[in-house]
Amino acid sequence: MHVLIVDADERFRENLAKQLARRGMTVQATGDPGEARRMACRERTGVVLVGLSSSHQTLLSFLRNIRQDCPKSEVILINHSGDVPLSIEAMKHGALDEVGAPVDLEELLRKLDAVAAQRADDAGDGV
């Protein structure tokens, strides 16, 4: 599965990218939401992991754009701040799920596996 990590913290995103790549995922990472939007559609990204450290409006705008431009890409939030209201709002705008930070890698892998399984089921149904 192709995963795109969008997070302002370069060290965090690069470490997470390495961890996912070691587990066989194709991973790209950026801290720029505009670049992420272009990358997500161009690379046929399965999951976009988005850090919740950005502002409320920036995050919601990014979610709307990703869901509109790349409807087959799922979004999983990485909640750095524990901001529950923002997380709920993001889910209302199309985010599939969330993980807390620091990221429990096993939990994240289960969520990514669930997305991959759903995609396989959809492909089998001719969707």
Rosetta blueprint (number, residue, H / E / L):
1 M L
2 H E
3 V E
4 L E
5 I E
6 V E
7 D L
8 A L
9 D L
10 E H
11 R H
12 F H
13 R H
14 E H
15 N H
16 L H
17 A H
18 K H
19 Q H
20 L H
21 A H
22 R H
23 R L
24 G L
25 M L
26 T E
27 V E
28 Q E
29 A E
30 T E
31 G L
32 D L
33 P H
34 G H
35 E H
36 A H
37 R H
38 R H
39 M H
40 A H
41 C H
42 R H
43 E L
44 R L
45 T L
46 G L
47 V E
48 V E
49 L E
50 V E
51 G E
52 L L
53 S L
54 S L
55 S L
56 H H
57 Q H
58 T H
59 L H
60 L H
61 S H
62 F H
63 L H
64 R H
65 N H
66 I H
67 R H
68 Q H
69 D H
70 C L
71 P L
72 K L
73 S L
74 E E
75 V E
76 I E
77 L E
78 I E
79 N E
80 H L
81 S L
82 G L
83 D L
84 V H
85 P H
86 L H
87 S H
88 I H
89 E H
90 A H
91 M H
92 K H
93 H L
94 G L
95 A L
96 L L
97 D E
98 E E
99 V E
100 G E
101 A L
102 P L
103 V L
104 D L
105 L H
106 E H
107 E H
108 L H
109 L H
110 R H
111 K H
112 L H
113 D H
114 A H
115 V H
116 A H
117 A H
118 Q H
119 R H
120 A H
121 D H
122 D H
123 A H
124 G H
125 D L
126 G L
127 V L
